[in-house]
Amino acid sequence: MNQIATLATELRRRQVTDVVTDLLSRSAHSSDASLYRVPPLLVARPRSAEDVAVAVELCAHHEVPLTARGAGTSVAGNAVGPGLVLDFSRHMRKVLRVDAESRTAVVQPGVVQAELQQAVAPYGLRFGPDPSTHTRCTIGGMIGNNACGSRTLGYGRTSDNVAGLKAVAGNGTALDLPSPLGAPAPGAAAELTALHGLVNANLATIRTEFGRFGRQVSGYALEHLLPERRFDVTRLLAGSEGTLAVLTEATVKLVTDPAHRVLVVLGYDDIATAGDAAPALLKHQPTACEGIDARIVDVVRTRRGPDAVPPLPRGSAWLFAEVAGDDETEVLDRARQLAAASQDALVITDPARAAALWRIREDGAGLAGRSPAGRPAHGGWEDAAVPPAMLGRYLRDFEALLGEYNVTGLPYGHFGDGCLHIRIDWPLEEPKGPQQFRGFLEAAATLVAGYGGSLSGEHGDGRARGELLPLMYSTAAIDLFGQVKAIFDPDDVLNPGVLVRPRPIDADLRIPAAHPVRGNLALAYRHDGGDFGQSVHRCTGVGKCRADNTGSGGVMCPSYLATREEKDSTRGRARVLQEMINGSLVSGGWRAPEVHQALDLCLSCKGCASDCPTGIDMAAYKSEVLHQSYRRRLRPAAHYSLGRLPLWARLAGLMPRVANALLRVPGLRSLALAAAGVDQRRNLPAFAPQTFRDWFEQTRDDRPAKGRPVLLFVDTFTDYFTPEVGRATVAVLEAAGYRPQIIERRQCCALTWISTGQLDAAKKILGRTVTELAEATEAGVPIVGMEPSCTAVLRSDALELLDETVAAPVGERTRTLAELLAQTPGWQTPSFEGAAVVAQPHCHHHAVMGWDHDARLLREAGAQVHRLGGCCGLAGNFGVEKGHYEVSVAVAEHQLLPALREAEPETAILADGFSCRTQIADLSPRRGVHLAQLLAERLPESQK
């Protein structure tokens, strides 16, 4: 029995039941949000402190390294390891107690920061530290890294907000530590007595080298062990990166949320000038003081459109300073004083506008994943800090260092704390890339040490900076780290290679292990130089796909929200694809079972294409994998049935009543569903007795001959299943002064071929369609798509499958109905005063076109719009296929089905997507309507 099987068997025998050893799970945990790739031997998801103690004991016995992991959002490589990875995010995620009187909460390590906030909000309390990853990072991970976040000025670091810890040391000792501990009493644990003696013997080193400024995070925080700090071992463990003990429970401090928050945005000529200005703002006691460079704002505008960034003061860099308090007058007065510190500033009191700006900051790590030069940008030197008074000078020297190494990045950070974030475009894929990476890090560490700074200001040292600590600390201090480690973890079981006896900074790098994948690809990957490998490596591991983004209208990642499995997150899938490319852990290439297992529950919703700040597109990768795997091979049954639905619809459309009757015959229906690879619990939508195109031709002479021309793109779903949507669209367009037209021949966008990876056929079908649309709209006639997923193909997928010079003009002319109406002079939306609308935007609508025009149209007409986030769960062919029904329903239960149950009978259910309306009809007694139907119902009689 090999080492993996032996340890897994013993863990299970000792009742640690959730242990996985498969290549898929190991691949999904092979990296975190860092540059480093360290595949584990196995992964365990503990359910209790007892499970943790058993894991530590057995790893020590078998000499297997153990790494604790929360959400895996570590940027320094301290959440990956070569042995057993303990993933706390699966089971140990409970808030055990909240004590409003003492303002504390007792939590398990896997609790997500945002979920803790939700639990304590009813008491009028919050947990102070709020990293940009607060929607998915765990409290255990925050303690391990001593996370800070934007509001450290107001609430301090995580170590300032921990009242006590329970943990298991590397030698197996159970620790139960209050904060502060005080000098160990007689009979105290031997580890604490030994540590106390070590501190007393090294007071001079600790007092002169540690705790010099607020963001000195690198190394062990030995200053907390000084007598004047009352020997606070809890605060030592916070920031020890899982190298001394494994956390099992924490008591955290809570604070009251201020009644008023105001954001002040100040403009400056450049980022270094903003750094110069930041220290002077601190006298106004801001809770946050963040620096943002114009280059990162430009990325947001490019990716999400000009409206994604609210108006900013003049400048090429900005400080976002937040003031907060319970007295509104006092808060506004401080805000105005802050604003006076810049020649151009804005005081923002509107929470929605402030949230839009803060979102840029929160997505910084992902948005910065491409440098100003358009190259992949990486972490590794992403959070160095200097005393705030030195920040401007440091920024200028750092900019010069970037130029010396011919690399670039997008700077931002916690300027009030002196902390700079940046991802840098080292050419790691080139033969000399790792050597340049090492040279830069050594030079940067020397620079920051010269300013009295810290190699890490909040992320920890991990694998990225541990080797560089001697450039910042004396030999005596480095020796102290080793002695502290020996007290708690003498056999180096916990997170070896981190902090003490660190791995080389250029070892275990993920990017150099990959290779370009450019040959015989079906998609263009035009933003990644035609390289599938570079596109997959867009995933930096920030883990936003593990967050519940639906509350703000987001979609990503519905399968993860349904299963809570890392393999079902966008990041987990990206990691498996990366392992497929390097070929060491996942062999077998495109047809590897692990690859297909990882992609099986991907709904191809495209949510990640818009919601992930790195711009990853897992739907495209799934199409490519299916194309490469099944090209010229026998395919799954669903590829022939659902994947070629337009062909079967065209045949059924010749005799729709006969087709409907046959599909209602019980035995025949079951056989047809089985042969088609469709779940028997699904209801089949009926074919319409008359297609939309037939109706359009029959009624052509009855419609106005005048009006601005507009071309309707008639998709399969509207044509054969729901022609009433097309009729309503015609009515609305005519009421808006348009003359709808359709192309002469039936054409298809090839959506179903794309989603099932039949990309050779898709290119031919879509090519014919785009060519005819281009000819029909040469004069600049707009194209209106009625089915969102088909409209998205013309706007997005066509550019990847076809010649961009042909596809781009068609995409630019293609509009949704709401987009066209928003651009129509004189159009007045019918009144919706007093009307309530529950809206389920189609995922592709959200991801490619955006749903803001639709929301604005309805709200300006007086409707009360409840926009749902997330996916409906059907997602085209996904929810219909065998093996997907349970996940499809679970996805629908996240937002859609509860909203339908709560909606009043008179509330309109808006769902433009055919699959969304099908899911609604299949799983509820309600019926969804298209925007065109909603508008057509309210047109004046004279316009109907």
N, C-alpha and C positions, 0 to 999 in steps of 0.2 A: 504494500500500500504506500503511495507516494505521500509527500509532506502535506499536500492540499487535502487529500482524502483523509489522512490521519487526523489532522486538526479539525476538519469539518465533522468527522464522526464523533470525536471526543466532545466538541462543543454541543452537538445535538444530544449526546448521551447525558450531558450535564444540564439539559433543559434549555440551552440556547437554541431555540427551534428555528429561527429565521436566518438561515445561513445559505448563501448562494455561491456556487463555484463555477457556474457556466461562463463561457467566454463572452457572452453578450453582457452580463452584469459586470464582469471584470473590465471589459472595454469601456462601458459607460462610466466607470469609476477610475479610469486610467489617468484622468487629468482633472484639474479644478478650473479656476479662472486665470491660471498662470500660464507661463510658457512651457511648463514642465510636464512630462509624460512618464509616469511610473505605474505600470500595470500591477495591481495587487494580486496576491495568490488567491484570495477569497474575500468575500464581503459578508459581514454579519450585521443584522439590524436588531440591536438589543431592545428588550421590552422593559427592563428593570435594572436597578443598581446591582442586583445579584448577577444578572447576565454580564454586566460590565466586569465585575470582580472575577467571574469565571474566565472571561476572555483574557484579562490581564494575566491571571495565573497560568493558563494554558500556553499563552504566547511566551511567557518567561520560561516555562518548562521546555518548550520545543524550540526555543531561540528563534522565534518568528517575530519580526517587528510588528508593532501595532500603531495604527494611525487613527485618531478620532476625527470624524468628519460631520459637519452640520449640513449646510446647503451646498457646500463645495464652491463657495464664491471667493475663496482665498486667491489673491492675486500674486502671492509670493511663493506658492508651491508648498504650503504647509498643511494641505489637506489631501495629499497623495502619499502613498507609501508602498513599499515592495512586499509587504506581508499581509496582515489582516487589516482591512479597513472597517472600522465601526461606524456605521451610518446611523446617526441618531435621529434623522429627520423623518423616519418612517413610523416609529412607534412612540418614542419617548418625547412627545410633543404636547404635554399637558401643562396647563396652569393649575397647580395643585391647590393653592390658597391665595386669597387676596385679603389683606388686613388694612382696611381703610384708615383705621385709627393710627396705626404705626406707619402707614404709607409704605407698605412692603408687599411683595408678592413672592410666593415660592413656586419655582418653575422647574420643569425638566429641561435638559440641554437642547432638545430638538424643537422647542417652541419657537415659532417664527416671530420676529420682533413685531410685525404688524398685527399678528394674532394676539400677542400680549397686550398691545394697545387697545384692541377691541374688547378684551376681557376686563380691563381696568377702567375703560372710559365711562361706564355707568356710575363709577364712584367719583367721577370728576378728576381722575388721575391719569398719568401717562408715565412711560419709561422715557427718561430724558434723551439718551444718545439715539441718533437716527441716521445711520449710514445711508448712502444712496441706494443700497440694496435692501432697505428695510422691509420691502414687500416679500422677501424670501429668505434673508439671512436669519440664522438661528441665534438665540441668546447664548448657547454654548459656544458657537463660533465667534460671537462678539467678545465673549470673555477670553477665549483662547488668543485672539489677536489684539485684545484691548481696543476694540473698534471705537471710533470717535464720531464721525459724521459732520454735517454742516453746522450743527448747533452746539458744538463743544464749548463755545464762549458762554453759552447760557446754562448748559447742563453738565459740562465736564465729559471726561472719557468714561468708558464702561467701568474701568476700575474704580472710579469715583462713585459709582452707582451700584456697587455690590456690597451687601451687608453680611454675607456669609456663603460658604461653599461646602458641599460634600463631594468628595472625590476619592478615587483609588490611585495611590501612588504606583510608580512603576515596579516597586518591590512588593506590591500587594497590600500595603498598609491602607486601611480605611481612614480617611481624614474627614473631620467635621470641624470646620474652622469659622469662628466669628470674625468680624472685622471691626476694630483691630483685635488681635489675639492677646497682646501683652507678653511679657516674659513668661516662658514656659514654667508651669508649676511643677513641683516634685511629682514624679510619676507620669509626666507627659510623654507623648510618643517620642521614641528615641530620635526620630528624624527631626523633630522640632528642637530638641535639646542640642543636637549636633549643629543644626543650622544657626541657632542662637550663638553658639560658641564661635562658629565661623565668622559671623558678622562682627562680634566683639573683637576678633583678632584682625579685622580689616577695616576698621572704621574710617581711617584716613582715605583709603582708596574709594570707598563708597561715597563719602561726603564730598569728595572733590570731582568725581567723574559721573555721578548719577543724579538724575532729577534736576538738571540745570535749566531746562525750560519745558513748557507744557507738552510739546510734541516729541520728546525724546523717548521713542518707543523701542528703538533697537536694543537688543540684548535683554537680559533679565532686569526687571525693575527693582534692583537691590536697595534703592533709597527707602522703600517702604519698610525695610527691616531694621532701620536705625532706631535707637532707643527713643528719640524724639518723635518717631512715627509709631511708637508702641508695637514694634515687631508685628507688622500687619502682613501675615503670610498669605491671606486671601488676595491682597493686591499684588503680591509677588506672582501668584499663580495666574492672575489676569494678565495676559500678554506673554505667557510662557509657551504658547503655541503647542500645547499638548505634549511637551517634552518631559514634564515632571510628574504629572498626574492626569487622570481622565475624570472629567467632571461628571457627576451623576445627578446633582441637584444644586440649585442656586437660590438664594434669597436676595432679591434685588430691591433697590430703593425706588420709590415712585415720587413724582412731583405733580403739582397742580398745573393744569394747562392755563396759560394766561388768557384773559377774556378778549384781548385785542392784539392783533399782529399787523404790522405795516411793513411793506417792503420798499426800500429806497434803492433805486438803481442809479449809479453814478458813472458817467462816461469819462474815458481817458484816451490819450493818444495811442498808447501801446500798453502791453501787459506789464512791462517793468515799471512804468509810471504808476499803474494801478497798484503794483506791489509797494512802491514808495509811499503811496497815500494811505494804505490800509492801517498802519499802526496809529495814525492820528485819529481814526474813527473810533478806536476802542474806548475813548473817554466818554462816548455816548452810550456805553454799555449795550452794544448790539448782541442779540442772541446768536447771530450768524454774520459772517463777513466773507463772502465767496468771490473769487476772481474768475472771470470768463473771458476768453479771447474771441475776437471777431471770427476767427477761422472755424471755431466750433459752431458758432451761430450760423455761419454760411452753410455748414453741413446740414443743419436742421432745415434750413430753407430749401436746399437742393433736394433733400430726401422727402420732405413732407409738404413742400409748397410754401409760398411767401406768407400765407396767413398763419403758418405754424408758429411764428415768432411775433409776439406783440411789439408795438413800437418801442424802440429803445432810444436813450439819449445819444447825441452825436459821439462818435469815438470808434476806436478799434479794439477797445477792451473795456470791461465794465466790472464794477464791484456791486454785488448784490448784498446789501446790508439790511438785516431784519431787526426791528425793534419790537418789543412786546411788553405787555403789562396789563394790569387790571383797570387802570385809569386812562380812558380814551384820550382825554385832553393832554395828559402828560406824555403818552405814547406819540401822539401827533406832533407835539412840540419837539420831542427828541428827533423825530423823523425829519422835521424841517431843518433842525440844526445840522443833522447829517447831510441833508441835501445841499446845504450851503458850502460844503467842503469841495464841491466840484463845480466847474463852470456850466455844466449841463447835467441835470439830474431829474428823475421822476420819482414822485411819491405815490405809491400804488396801494390803495386801500381795498380794491376789489379782489376778493379771495380767488375768483376764477382766473383773473388776469395774472395774479401772482403765482398761482399754481402752474399756469402754462410756462412761466419763466423758470420756476423751480424744476419743472420736468426736464428742461434742457440740462440743468445741472445734474439731476438724478441719472439721466441717461448718458452722462459724460463718458464713462468708460467704454460703452458700446459705440457711441457716436465717434469717439476718437480712434476707433479700430481701423480707420483709413486715414493716412497722413495727408497733409496738404498736397503732397506730390502724387497722391492717388495710390500709394503703395500700402500693403498691409502693415499696420503699426501694432507694436507689442508692449506688454507690460515687462517689468524687470527693473526699471528705475522709475516707478510710477508714483512714489509718495514720499520722497525725501523732504525733510523739513529743516528750517533754520530759525533762529530767534527772529520774531516778526520784524524787528528793526533792521535786520539785514536782508530782508526779502528782495527788495528792488535791486540791490547790488548783485545778489546771488542770481537773480533772473537774467541780468545782462551777461554775467559770466557764463551762465548755463547756456544761453542762446549762442554765445561764441563757441562753446564746446560742441554744440550740435553742428554748427557750421564747419568746425575743424574735422569732424567725422563724416561730413556730408550726409547727415540724416536730419529728419524733421519730425515734428509732432504737433499736437494740438494742446496747448497748456491751459489748465484751469486748476482750481483748488481752493483750499481753506486759507485764504490770504490773511485773515485775522489771526490765525495760528502759525503763519509762516510755512504752511505745507503746500507743496506743489504736486499736482497730478499731471502726468503726461504719458502717452504711449508713443513709442519711437519706432520708426520704420527701418530698423536694422535689416540688412539683406540676409537674413538667416538661412534662406534657401540656397544661397551661393556657397561655394566651397570655403571661402574665407570669411563667411558671415559670422560663425561662432567666435572666430578670433577677433573680429572687429567688435562684437558684442562684449567680449571680455575686456578688451582695451578700453572701451567707452566706460564700462561700469567701474573699472579701477580708477580712471581719471575723474569720473563724477563723484566717486566716494572720497577721493582726495580733496576735491573742490568743496564738498559739503562739510567735510571734517574741518577744513580750514576756516569755515565760517562758524565753527562751534555747533554744527548742526547734527542731525540724526539721519542715518541712512534710510530709516523708515519713520514715517510720521503717524502711521496708523495701521498699516497692513501687516506688520511684522516682518521679520527678516527671511524666514522660510529658506528655500533653496536659492532664492535670488540674491540674497545679501549676506548670508551667514559667513561665507568665506571672507567677506570684506570687513568684518568687524574689527580686526587688528588695525585697520586704518583709522578707526574712530576711538578705540579703547587701548589702554596700556596693556602690557603683558600681564601685569598683576590682575587687572580686571578680567581679562580673558581666562586666566587661571581660576578666578573665582567662579566663573560660569561653569567650568568643568567640575569644580568641587561641589557646587549646589546640585548639579545634575547627579553626581555620584551619591548624594545623600538620599534623593528620592527615587532614582532610577539607576542603580549601580550597574545593571547588566545592559543598559542602553536599549531597552525594549521599546520605549515610547518615542515615536517619530525620530528615529535615528537619521543623521544627516542634516538635521535642522539645529541651528544655533551652536550646539557643541559638536566638535568634530564634524564640521559641515561638509556636505558634498561640494565639489567644485561648481562654481556658478554656471559653467558652460556644459555641465554633464546633464544628461536626461532631457535635453531640449526637444520639444515636440516637432517643431517646424523642420529642422534638418533631417529628421527621420522620415519625412514624407518625400514624395517625388511628384513632379508635374504629371497631370493626366490630361492630355490634349488630343490624343488620336481618336478618330472615329466617334466623336461625341455627337449626339443629336441636337443638343442645345448649344447656343453660342457662348454663354457665360461672358457676355461682352463687357461686363464691369470687372472681370477678373482675368483679362487677357486670354480668354478662351481656355482657362485651366480649371477643370473640375476640382482638382486638389486645392487650389487657392480659394475657390468659392466655398468649399466645405470648411476650410480653415478660417473663414470669416468668424466662425463661432469662437469667441474669446472666453466663453464659460461664465459670463456675468450672471447667467441663471435667471434672467427675467421670465423665461418660459416656465419656471417653477412657481411663479407668483400667480395669484388670482388677479388678473388684470381686468376682469369683466366689469367691475364696479365703475370704471371710467370708460366703458365702451370697448375695451380691448377684447381680443379673441384668443390670442396665444396663451397657453397651449391646451386645447380642450381634452386631449387624451391624457395628459398628465393630471389635470384636475379630476379626471374620472378614476384613474388608477393609483395616483401618487407613487408611481414607479419611475425611477430615474431613466430607465430605458425608454419610457414613453414620453419623455420631454424632448423638446427640440435639441437641447444640449446633449442629452444622452444619445440621440440618433446621430448627431454630428460626430460625437466621439467614436461611435462604432464605424461610421464611414471613414473617419480618419485612420482608424486601425485597419480597415480594409485596404486603404491606400498604402500604408507602410508595410502591410502584409505579415507582420511578425506575430501578432496575437490572433487576428482574424485572417485566415487564409481562405482561398477559394474565390477571391475577386468578387465580381458583381453578383455571382450566384451563391455566395457564402450564406449558409442558413442564418447566421447571426445577423447579417445585413437585412434579410427579409423579415426576420422576427422583429427587429427594431422598427422597421418601416410598416409593419402590418397594421398597426393601430394609428398610423398617421392619417388624418382625415383629409389631407391635401387642402386644408382650409385657407392656406396662404396667410394665416394670421401672423406668422413669424416674419413674413416679408415686410410687414409694416410695423409690427409691434416690437420686434427685436431690434434694438438700436444698432446692431451690426449689419442688418440688412440680409440676413440669411434667408433662404427660400427652400424649405424642406419639401414643399410640394413639387418643385422643379427637380430636386434631387431624387425624389421617389419616382417620378416619371422617367428620369434617366436610368435609374437602376432597373426598373421594369423593362424598359426598352432594351438595355444591354443584356438582361437576363433571358428574355424570351424572344429576341429577334431571330426569326427563322426557326423557332421552336414551338412545340405545342404549349399553349397558354392555358391558364385557369378558365373554367367555363364562364365566369363572370366577364372576362375580357371579350368573349365573343357575343355575349348577350347584352350586358349593360354597356360595355365598351363600344359596341356598334349599334347602340339604341336608335340613332337616326335612320339607319337602314331598315330595321324592323318596323319603326314607326311609319316609314314611307310605304312599306308593304301593307301594314295594317290599315293605313289611311285609305287604301283602295276600297276596303269593305269594313269600316270601323264597327258597325253594329254586329257583324259576324264575329270579328275579333273579340269584342267585349263579351259576347255570349259564350264563346268557347272558353274564355278565361274564367268564366263564372262556374263552369262545370267542375264540381269538387275534385273528382279523380284526375281529370285532365289538368286542372289548375295545379294540383300538387306535383304532378309529373313535370309540368312546364317549369315550375319554380325550382324543382330539384335539378333539372337539366341545365337551367340557367345559372345555377350557383346562388340562388336567392333564398333568403331565410323564409321559412314557411309562415312565420308570424307577420309577415309584411302583406299589406293590401296593395294591389296593383292599381294605379290610376287608370281611369277609363279613357279611351280614345274619343275625341269629340266627333259628333256626327258630321260636322262640316269643318274643314280646316280654315285657318285664318286667311290664307292666300286665296282660297276659293271664294270666301265671303268678300274679300277686298276686290277681286275682279268682278264679282257679280254686282257690287254696289258702286262701282267706279263712277257710273254716270249720274248717280244720285248725290254725289258729293261736290262741294264747291270746286270750280275749275281755277279759281284764283287763290293767291296766297304765296308766302315765301316757301320755296321748295325745301323739303326735308326728306331724307331717305330713311325708311324704317328697315333695320336689320331684323329679318324674320327668322327667329331661331326655332329649332325643332320643338321645344317644349310649348312655346306659344302657339305654333302652327298646328300641332296635332293634338295637344292635350288641353290647353287653356286659351282658345281663340278669343274668349271674352276679354282677356287682358289686352290683346291687340286691338279689339274694337274700341275699348275704352281709351287706349292710347291715341287712336285716330281721332276720337271725339275731343279729347283734351287739346291735341295739337291744332285741330281745326279751330277750336275756340280761341286759341292763342294766335291765330292768324297764319297758320302754316298750311301747306298743301302736301300731305304725306304721299310718298311714292315708295314703291318696292322694286327690287331688281327683277329682271324678267325670269331668270331661272332660280330654282331652289338651290340654295347654297348653305353650307354648314361651317361653323367655326371649328369643328373637330374637337370640341371640349372633351367628349367621352373617350375619344382615342388618346388624347393627351393624358388624362387622369389615369388611364390604364397602361400607359407607356407604349402605345402603338404609334411611335413618333414618325416612322417612315410614311405611314398612311396619313397621319395628321398633317405632315408637311404638304402632301399633295392636295388634300381636301381644303386645308386652310389657304394654300397658295391660290387655288382657283377662286376661292371666296374673296380674298383680298384683292386679287387682280380685277374682278368684276366690280367690287365696291370702289376701287380706285378709279376705274373708267367712268362709273356712274356719278362720281362726285368731283370730277376734275375741276369744275367751276367753283369749288369751295363749298358745295352743299353739305350741311352737317348730316351726320349719321346718328340716329337714335337707336340705342339698344334697349330692348324690353326685358330680357333675362340678364340679370347682373353677371352671372358667371360667363356668359357668352360675350357680353360687353367687355369684360375684363380680358378675355382672350385677345380681342382686337387691340386693346390698349397695352397689353403686357406680353402675353405668351407669343404673339405673332412676331414680336421683335426678336425673340430668341430662336424661333424656328425658321424664319424667312429672311430674305434679303432686307436689311434694315431700310434701305432707300425706298423700297416698295411699301413695306409695312408701316413705317413711321408716319407718312402722310395720312394714311387711313386711321391710325390710332389717334392722331391729333385732331381729326375731324369727328371722332366718335364721342358721343355724349350720353349720359343718362338723361332720363326725362327731366329730372329736377335740375340738372346742370343746364340743359337747354332753356328751360323756363326762366331760370335765374338770369340768363343772358338776353331774354326777350323783352324788348322795349314795349311798355304798355301792358304787359301781362299782369293781371290781378288775380291772385289765388282766391278761389271761392272761400267764403267765411267758414271757419271752423270754431267760432266762438262757442264755448261750453262743451266742446267735443273732447273726449279722452281717446288717446291712441297709444296702444302698446306696440312698439316697433321692434321687429327682429331683423336687423340689417343682414343681408347675405354676407358671408365671410369675405368673398372675393370683392364685393362692393366696398366693404370696409377697407380691405387691404390695398386695392388697386385704385379705385376712384375716390374713396372717402365718402362718408355719409353726411357730411356737414350741410351740403346744399339741401338735402331732403329734410333734415331737421329744421333748418332755418325757414324753409318754405312753409312748413306746417305751423311752426311756432309763431311766425309773423302773421299767419292767418288766424291765430287765436287758439290753436289746438294745445291741449296739455299732453305733451309727448313724453312717454316713459320709454326711453331707449334701452333695450336689453344689450348686454355684452355677451361675449361668448358665441359659440356655434350652436345651431339648432340640433346638431348631432346626426343628421342624415348625410349631409355633405356629399351630394351627388350619389355616386354608386356605393360609397363607403357603408352607410347604415343599412343598405339593402342586402349586402353580401352576407353569406353564411359566415358565422364566427364573429360578427361585429354587432349583433343586435343589442346585447347587454351594455356594451360601451356606448353605443348610439343613444340608448335610453338614459344612461347615466349622464351623458353630456347634456341632453335635453333637460334633465332634472336640475342642472346647476342653476339655470336662470329661466329658461323658456317655460317649462311646465308649471313651476310655481307661479309665475306671472300670469299664465293663462287661468289657473285656478282662482287667483285672487281678483282677476279682472271682472268688472261688472258686465252684465249681459249686453248693455248698449255700447260698451267700449269696442272700438275698432281694433282689429288685430292686423297690423300692417306687416306684410312679408312679401317683398318683391321677388324673392327667389322661389322657383318652382319646387326645389327640394325642401325649402323651409315650409312652404304651404303644405307639401305632402306630409312632412313630419308632424305638423300641427294636426292635420286631419287624421293621421294614423294613430296618434297617441292622446287625442283629446276630442271632446265634442265641439270644439270651436273651429272656425274656418278663417283662414287668412286671406287678405285681399292685397292686390298690387296697388302701388301709389296711383297709377292711372285710374283704377276703379274707384279709389277713394275720392279722387278729384272729380271724375266724371259724374259720380252720384250727386255732387253738389253744384254742378254747372247750372246756370239759369236755363229754364225751359227753351228759351230762344236759341241757345247754343247747343242743345242736345241733338 
